[in-house]
């Protein structure tokens, strides 16, 4: 099971009226990778610290990379630090892998200029699996999809979803997404203030 890959696929199928922020998606992908690596035994959690595990990473290039770059010396890395470090540009990395593997394709024809840079999913077993996983309402996956901004927050208390590891990771990604939104809002306010000053001076 590759939660991050499923999440990347689901994000490409977000409803037309919903805008998925790449930063939010990258943080949620980093959280998904961490949960998959913990489940595989390649990494573990000691409180809020990401610690080395005894098993090798699953056979997947991005998961292998994620495990290889984990901090392996005490005091190790916090889950929050993992999300910010690993999440940097991660949505673009998954977009590239999906396209390289033929799971997405860029539209061809005269209208390509209007849709430059927009890759579309093609029919595949991976796409159907991701769609089925989302439709199943699996609580952890639903929480990650919500953190990415693909759908609204699922009902229920995240603390009831699973064990302490899952709760810790989901809480951290929720906090990180809120922090990123606060930064975006602050920048928007600053840019609006600058625009007002600029217009007032000309």
Secondary structure, 3 states (H helix, E strand, C coil): CCHHHHHHHHHHCCCCCCCCCHHHHHHHHHHHHHHHHHHHCCEEEECCEEEECCCCCCCCHHHHHHHHCCCCCCCCEEHHHHHHHHHCCHHHHHHHHHHHCCCEEECCCHHHHHHCCCEEECCCHHHHHHHHHHHCCCHHHHHHHHHCCCCCCCCCCHHHCCCHHHHHHHHHHHHHHHHHHHHHHHHHHHHHHHHHHHHHCC
